[in-house]
Amino acid sequence: MVWVFLIGSALFVWGGLLAVQPTKTQKRIAYLRESAMQEGLHIKLPVSLKFPEGAKKSESPYYCLTLADRKLGNMYRHISRNGDGSLPEDLSDPIEISFCEVLSDLGDEYKAAYLGAGLLGISWNEAAQEKVPDEFLQALQELKMKIQS
């Protein structure tokens, strides 16, 4: 009878340990974000960024670069795809136009672009990605150069 109790207790502890193990998806996203940080990016969840009251945020995290130009630190711009995946039209701000061009070139999985608090970022769907795409890194660097010039 004692053996049954000991085996049951061991299985209970083992089950608890298995329950707190990360899933394959969580491990993949952790590796993806770690590789992005090694490329010099900051991963920001929408709740950790500064948005004006009532602004539409992306549900996906923003992969951001830090801007060296302090005059851009107090500037805020944000472009987000509409519900049907289209981008806003009739924009007059050159930064917002640049955002739309980059998002259009990258594709539908890239949801929004953000400039604020000294950060420039793009929100994208991390599903089925093992590492940050090179075209995304290049587009973010080019966007940074456009904005800072």
N, C-alpha and C positions, 0 to 999 in steps of 0.2 A: 504494500500500500504506500509506503514511503517513496518507492521508486516512481510510482505514478505521479505523486505530488512533485517530486524533483524534476521529472521529465516535463510535466505540465508547466512548472515554473520556468524552466529553461526555454521552452517553446514560447512562452509569454514574453520573456525578455528578448529573445531573438526576433520575434514578430515586431516588438516595439522598435528595435534597432533598424529593421528593414523598412519600417514605416517612415522614418526620418531621412532615408537616403534620397538624394535628388534623382529625379527622373531623367531619362535620356534627353528629353527636350530641355530641361533645366541645365543639364551639363553642356549641351550644344550652345545654348544662349550664353552661358558663362564663358565658354571658350571664345565665342564670337566677340563678346564685349571685351574680353581680355586682349584679344588680338587688335581690336580697335584702339584700346588704350596704349598698346605698344606702338601704334602708328601716330600717337599724339592726340587722339580724340578724347573728348569727355562725353560720357553717356549721361544724358539728363532725362529723367522722366518728366512728363508734362507738368506734374504738380510741383516740381522743383524749379521751374522757370518762372520768370515774372511776366505775366500777361495782364493787360487791362481787364477791368471788370466786364464780364460777359463775352470775352473773346473766345472764339471757337478754337479749341486745341486739338491736336492730333492724339489719337489713342496710343500710338506707337512712340517709343523713345526717340529723342533727338540726339543725333551724333554731332557733336559740336567741336569747333576750333576756337581757341582763344584769339581775340583780335588785339594786336599791339597798339593800334591807334585808339587813344583814349577819347577822342571826340565822338567815336562811334559807340562808346560805352553807355551814353545816355540816350542813344537812339533806339527806337523800337519799330520793327517791321515784321509782319507775319503774313504769309500766304499759305492757304490751306486748300486742298482739293474740295470740290463740292461733293455732295452725296453721290452723284453719278460718275465721279472720277474726273470731271472736267476742271479746268483751271479758271480762275476769274478773268474776265475780259474788261476792256476799257480802263486800263490802268494808266496813270500818268507818272507815277513815281519811278525813277530809273532803277532803284533797288528792287522794287516789287516786280518790275518787268524782267530784271535779271533772274529773280527767283523763279518766275514762271518759265523762262527759257530753260533754266537748268532742270526744273522738275519735268518739263515736257521732254527734254532730251534723255533723262534717266529712265522714265517709264512710270507706269501706274502704281508700282509698289512703293514709290517715294511719295509720301503723303503731304508734307508741309515743309516750309523753310522758315527759319526764325533768325532774327537779329535783335539782340537785346542784352543788356548787362555785360557787354564786352564779349559776347559769344555769338558765333555764327553757326547755325546747325541745320541739319535736314533730318526730318523724321521719315523712317522707312520701316516696312514690314520685315521683320527678321526671320520670318518663316522660311525654312528649307535652305538657309544660308549657313555655310561652315566658317566662312571668314568674310571680312568686309570686302566687297567688290572693288577692284582697282579703279573702275570707271567712276565709282562713287567718290573715292578719295581724290581722284583727279578733278572731278567736277567741283567738289567742295573747295579745293585749293584754288581753282580758277575763279570761283565765285568770290573767294576771299580777296584775290588780287583785284578783281573788278571793283569791289566795294571800297577797298582801301585806296584806290587810285583817284 
